[in-house]
């Protein structure tokens, strides 16, 4: 038993170090509430604006669910769109830590090197979950209905958070690849905007421009929005959930592996 104790400690160290880094990042946000305006306040403003402008339009019942209103179709798309556009902040935060010298200080400590990356993702996952809860609370006040009540709302929060983390992993890899904070601030949001708008977030795929439709059909945002709409309306869930699961795994495993290698190879 004594011989295996150090081994068990080593195995637990990456998780422990990641939790410590995540806690540190969340404390920084608490002490700098201005950093929460973009991930938490702006999505609420966008939700109110989109619903106020477009919420009373009508779409086909098969697209909007049982209610047949565009509001019921639009809100899941806005939730996923906000998660997609918030995720690049993960990559920007990594570059901010690197430029301030904090990353080098972490690398000099006796801790798992992947803990900085994992801790950042864990802290941002909390932010994504809070964002989803706030959006769903406001959406409910604006008339969004979830057939299965609290269970459905919890499932939607989990789906949104998991998808946001997957996109955040992609943004972390791209940020480390760019390795310049000013350039990353301009570049990282381009793929996020493309993912958000070339999809079924705001309109059924069949109603998009012809050249957009093949891209929108395989867009992970389309799959994520489809899962949320199914959870809200009680519709068929298996196909969009399977597609979303595959996309989430791909976005986490491939860019995640590349991001970890890039981080380890850094100075």
N, C-alpha and C positions, 0 to 999 in steps of 0.2 A: 504493500500500500504506500509506503514512504517513497519508493522508487517511482511510482506513477504520479505522485502529486505534482512534481515540476512539469511533467508532460501535460497534465490536465490544465495547469496554470497557463502554459504556453498556448494551448488550444483556445482558452477563453480570452486570451489577451487581445486579439483583434476585435472581438465584440465589445470588450470592456473599453478599449481605446476609442473605438468608434462612438460608443455611447458618451464618453467624456467629451469628444470633439463636438458631437451633436448638441450636448448640453451647453457647451461654450458658445456655439453659434446661436442658439436660442436666447441665451442671456444677452448676447450682443444686440439681437433684435429688440429685446425688452428695453434695453437702455437707449436704443436709437429708434423710437417708434416711427420716425419719418420714413424709415426703410420699409415699413409695412403699408405705405400708401399705395404703391403700385400693385403688390400681390393681393391686397385685401379690399381697399377702397375703390380703386379703379374698376375692378370687375363688377361691383355693385352698380356703379354709375352706368357702365356699358349695358348691363342687364336692363335697367330702367329705361335707358334711351332706346334700345332695340325694341323692347316690348311696347313702349309708348308709340313708336313710329309704325311698327309692322304688326303688332300683336293682334289686331282685329281683322287681318286678311284671312281669307279662307283658302284651304288647300284640299285636295282629295282626301277622303276619309282613310284610304289605305296609307297615306303618308303621315297624317297627323294623329292617327289613333282613333279611338271611339268618339272623341269629342268633335273631330273634324275641323278644329280651329288651328290656325297657324301658330297661335300662342303656345299650344301644347306641343307642336312640332319644333318651334323655334328655341324654347328654353333649354332643352337638352343640348342643342348645338351651341348655344352661348356658353353653357357650363364647360363643355369640352374645349371650345375656342379659347376661353379664358385660361384654362389649364395649360393649353398649348403655348399661349403667348406669355405665360408666367414662367414656364420651365427654363427658358434661357438665362434667367437670373442665377441659376446654379453655376453655369459656366463662368459668368461674369464675376461671381463671388470668389470662385477659385482663383481667377486671375488677379482679383483685388488683393487676396491674401498673399499671392506670390509676389506682387509688386511692392507690397508693404514690408516684405521680409519675414512675414509670419510663417509662411510655408517652410522657409529655410530653418527657422527656429524649431518647427515641428519635426523636421527631418533630423535635426541634431539630438532629439530626445530619444530615449530607449522605448520606442513605441512602434507598433505595426505601421508600416509606411502607407498601407492602403486605408488606414483609419481616417486620414484627413478627407479622402474622397468619399468613403462610406459615411463618415460623420456628417459631411455636408449634405449628402443625399438624404440621410435620415432626418436632419433638421428641416430640410426643405419639404420632405414628405409631410411633416406636421403642418407646415404652412399651407401646403396644397389641400390637406384635409380640412383645415379651418376655412380656407377659401370655399371649398365645396359646401360645407355646412352653412356658411353665411349666404351663399348664392341660393341654396335650396330653401332656406328660411325666407328669404326675400321673394323667391319665385312662388312659394306657397301663398304669400300675401298678394301676389300679382295674379293668382288664379291657376297656378300649375297644380295638377292633381296627380298623385301617385296611388295607384289602385291598392297596393299592399301596405299602405301606411308606413309605420316606423321601420318595418323590415325592408321595404322597398327603398326608403330614404337612406338607410344604412348601406344597402347594397350599392346604390348610386354613388354615395360618398366613397366607398371602397374602390369602385371601378374608376372614378375620376382621379382619386389619389394615385392608384397604380399606374394609370396611363400617364399622368403628369410626371411621375418618377421616371418612367421609361423615356419620355421626351427629354427630361432633365439629364439623363445619362448621355443621350446623344449630344446635348448641348455642352456637357462637360468635356466630351472627347473633342468636339469641334473647337472649343475654347482653348484647350491645351494644345491642339494642333496649330491654331492661329498664334497663340502665345504672345498676344499684344492686346492690352485692355481696350485701347481706343478703337482698334480695328474690329475687335470682337463685338463691341457695342453696336457697330454699324452692320456687321455681317450676321450675327447669330439670329436676329429676328427675321431675316429673309426666309429661311426654310420653315420657321414657325408660322409665318404669315401664309406661305404657300400651303402648308398642311391644313391650316385652319379654313382657308377660303376655297381651295379647290377640293371640295368635299360636299357632303350632304348636310353640313352644319346649318345652312340657312335655306336650302332648297332641296327637294328631292333630286336625286341624280338624273332622272329622266328629264327634268326641266332645265338642266344646265346646258351650256353651249356644247355642241357636238364634240369638239376637241377635248373638252374637259371631262366628259363622261367616263372614258376608260381609266383616266387617272383617278377620278373621284371614287370609282367603284373599288379600287384597291387601296385607297387612302386609309390609314389607320384611324384618322379622325372620323371617317364615315362609319367604321366598325364601332368605335367607341360611342358615337352619338346614337347608333342603332341599338346598342345594348341598353343605354339609358332610356330610350323611348320604349323599348320592350319592357323594361322594368317598371316604367311609369304606367303603361297601358295594359300590362299583362299579356302582351303579344308573344309571338314565337321568339325564343331567346337563344336556342342552341346554335344556330348558324352564326349570328353576329358575335356571340360570346366566344365561339371557337376561333373565329377570325381575329378577334381582339386579343385572345390569349396568345395566338401565334405571333402577332405583331409585337405584343409586349415582351415576349421572350426574346424575339430577334433584336429589339431595340435595347434591351438590357444586356444581353449576353455579348453581342458583337461589339457595339460601341463601348460597352463597359470593359471588356477585355482590352480593347485598344486604348481606352482612357487610362486604365491601370498601368499598362506598359509605358505609356507616355509619361505618366506621373513618376514611375519608378526610374525612368531614364533621365528625368530632369536633374538639373545640377543639385 
